[in-house]
Amino acid sequence: MKELLRLAGYLRPYLGRMIAAAAMLAIGGALMAVAISAFKPMINEVLLPAIEQPAADPTTPGGMDLLATVKAWLPLERLGEWGKQNALLVPLIMIVIFLVRGIFLYFGNYFTIRAGTQVIRDLRTALYESVAFQSLSFYQDHSTGVILSRIMNDVARLQRASTTMLADLIRVAATVPAILIISFLTEWRLSVLAFVVLPLLGYPMVRLGRRMRRAATTSQESMALVTERLKESIDGVRVVQGFGKERFEIGRFREAIELMLRADLKAARAVSLAPAIMELLGAIAGAGLFYFAGLYIARGSVDAGGFATVLVALGYLFASIKRLNLIYSEMQISRSAAVRVFTMLDEERVITDRPDAVELQPFQRSILFENVHFGYDEGQVLDGIRLEIPKGQRVALVGASGSGKTTLANLLPRFYDPTKGAVRIDGRDVREVTLASLRRQIGIVTQETVLFDDTVRNNIAYGMDGQVAHEAVVEAARAAFADEFIETMPERYETRLGERGQRLSMGQRQRLTIARALLRDPPILILDEATSALDAESESAVQEALEHLMEGRTSLVIAHRLATVRGADRILVMHQGRIVEEGTHQELLDRGGVYTRLYDLQFSEAEG
């Protein structure tokens, strides 16, 4: 239960409100016991005034002097005397009790649910914050469906445990002891039966709880698979429909849903079995109560009012125990969700600021990759890279797919850290500076354009902190040759782009990302296949915008199309994680090496 205790730790900021809520719920629960205690005088003195009710002799061996003393302190007998004088008094008192109880329960439930909902908000935010700061390796190890399922579905399962279930638990926990006390004070002989049955009622909860938790874990894992299948089919809807694979995707989705259904049904069998067992035990307890009550009434040891009070008290107690069973079942499901949520929340951040990290000063001299090695679990990717890029130089990385170009560029903004060696800016290891100050000096334009469902203006200004002047946004758009199509949009810079900017062409989207980089005005640029997904006309416009972007900046350009890197100051050819050739475009062609083969291959394909 340590996971649920940890969840309760999130209640600390709302502790005052929770204490008030617990007090209100406890009073509401105790008032139910007070209402039940009024049954005996109401029946004996109001409903059956003509019948002389026998009472147990406290001095007989069956009596209990201590109980008689305690009962003498309570106003129950006086309530009966008042009921004889005014038949409406006791019913009116009952109404007042339930009115006051309702008020306490309302505010107690509201404050509990409010605090619980705030806890869920805080937990979901903390989980997203943890995910947002993870390195790229985290996203390689966890699919999007799993991450979404943790943040949305698993946290949602915790919501009931921290809201309505928590309120019910406090109320029932306060009600059960009070009712046991009232029942024991009213007729202790019959109430002893409750102490025999209570442990038996708790058995199915404990016994079936483990089964419910296992089934809930399987169900939640299946939900992650369902989310992943759903996301894949929606993101790839053009491919799905283009290849006529709608039925295939429906079948894959149905398979995932069936797995979740089987897990849910397994949990449902466990949840449904517990009430059935409790009903049986409750029936046995009720039969025993009636049997012993008949004996005691025949002897004159128990009166009708006492029996009715105990009957109502134990009936309400039984209903409360059934409610506890539902709470326990929900807690087991929530515990399974909590394990998954806190496991992801506790994932260690691979890329973090060191305790002694300092601010990176404005870029002045050079970037140095010093004997850099890097590898994934499946093998080595970079092998002893040494590369120095002076300020203002434009360096292009070319090579076959998998040669390590993008991986090398990803080390500069610390998306990954090298397994050996160092990346330095102006002589300082990038691991010694804060991530925020490092990434402020780097602009990135990739093949995959990332736009948000927001206005054109906000997408261009996304990389900036605080308010940005509209004139600066427009100037960046003009420099990226994006202003010409923005001005034709319905609301110009206030036009919303839709999800991932799909209302725009690929070339228009790319120009907006270039405008975003221009507005940020970083001294260092990383261009990763920025034109590879464009047609010839769009590529020409985007390439012109990129030329504006690279003016006066230190640029690291990753390109598959060699025609786009002819103007680079230096071209580095990478092969199997190493730099095997270096020079200008013409120098590399004259050598007749790897670059020449790549160049000839591309242009022969183009001519063909």
FENVEN-V617151 format. One record per pair of residues at least 24 apart in sequence whose C-alpha atoms are under 7 Angstrom apart, sorted by the first residue. I is the first residue (numbers start at 0). J is the second residue. Records with the same first field share a line. If there is no record, write none. Layout:
I->J + J
This chain:
2->334 + 337 + 338
3->334 + 337
9->118
10->118
13->114
16->110
17->110 + 111 + 114
20->106 + 107 + 108 + 110 + 111
21->107 + 169
23->103 + 104 + 107
24->103 + 104 + 107 + 169 + 170
25->169 + 170 + 173 + 174
26->103
27->100 + 103 + 104
28->170 + 171 + 173 + 174
29->173 + 174 + 177
30->96 + 100
32->174 + 177 + 178 + 181
34->93 + 96
35->308 + 311 + 312
36->181 + 308
37->75
38->304 + 308
39->304 + 305 + 307 + 308
40->75 + 76 + 78 + 79 + 304
41->79 + 82 + 89
42->304
43->303 + 304
44->79 + 82 + 83
45->82 + 83 + 86
52->302
53->299 + 300 + 302
54->299 + 300 + 301 + 302
55->299 + 300 + 301
66->184
70->184
108->166
111->162 + 166
112->162 + 163
115->161 + 162
116->158 + 162
119->154 + 158
123->150 + 154
126->150 + 344
129->344
133->348
134->348 + 349 + 350 + 414 + 415
135->414
143->227
144->223 + 224 + 226 + 227
145->223 + 227
148->222 + 223 + 226
149->340
153->336 + 340
154->340
156->333 + 336
157->333 + 336 + 337
160->329 + 330 + 333
164->326
171->319
175->316
178->312
182->309 + 312
185->305
186->305 + 309
189->288 + 292
190->309
196->284
200->277 + 280
203->273
204->273 + 324 + 327
207->269
208->328 + 331
210->269
211->266 + 269 + 331 + 332
212->331 + 332 + 335
214->262 + 263 + 265 + 266
215->266 + 332 + 335
216->335
217->262
218->259 + 262 + 263
221->255 + 258 + 259
222->259
224->255
225->252 + 255 + 256
228->252
270->328
274->321
352->433 + 434
353->431
356->431 + 432 + 433
357->431 + 432 + 433
358->432 + 433 + 436
359->432 + 436 + 437
362->425 + 522
363->390 + 425
364->389 + 390 + 425
365->389 + 390 + 424 + 425
366->423 + 424 + 425
367->422 + 423 + 424
368->421 + 422 + 423
369->420 + 421 + 422
370->420 + 421
371->417 + 419 + 420 + 421
372->417 + 418 + 419 + 420
373->417 + 418 + 419
380->576
381->576 + 577
382->576 + 577
384->577 + 578
390->553
391->551 + 552 + 553
392->553 + 554 + 568
393->553 + 554 + 555 + 567 + 568 + 569
394->554 + 555 + 556 + 567 + 568 + 569 + 570
395->555 + 556 + 557 + 564 + 567 + 569 + 570 + 571
396->556 + 557 + 558 + 570 + 571 + 572
397->557 + 558 + 559 + 571 + 572 + 573
398->572 + 573 + 574
399->574
402->573 + 574 + 575 + 576
403->575 + 576
404->557 + 573
405->527
412->437 + 438
439->521
440->521 + 522 + 523
441->521 + 522 + 523 + 524
442->516 + 521 + 523 + 524 + 525
443->516 + 524 + 525 + 526
444->512 + 513 + 525 + 526 + 527 + 529
445->526 + 527 + 528 + 529
446->527 + 528 + 529 + 530 + 531 + 532
448->508 + 509 + 512
449->499
450->499 + 500
451->498 + 499 + 500
452->495 + 496 + 497 + 498 + 499 + 500
453->495 + 496 + 497
454->492 + 493 + 494 + 495 + 496
455->492 + 493 + 494 + 495 + 496
456->492 + 493
459->511 + 512 + 514 + 515
460->515
461->515
462->515 + 519
463->519
472->518
475->514 + 517 + 518
476->514
478->544 + 547
479->510 + 513 + 514 + 544
480->510 + 544
481->507 + 510 + 511
505->533
506->533 + 537 + 541
510->541
517->548
522->552 + 553
523->552 + 553 + 554
524->552 + 553 + 554 + 555
525->554 + 555 + 556
526->555 + 556 + 557
527->556 + 557 + 558
528->557 + 558 + 559
531->559 + 560
561->598
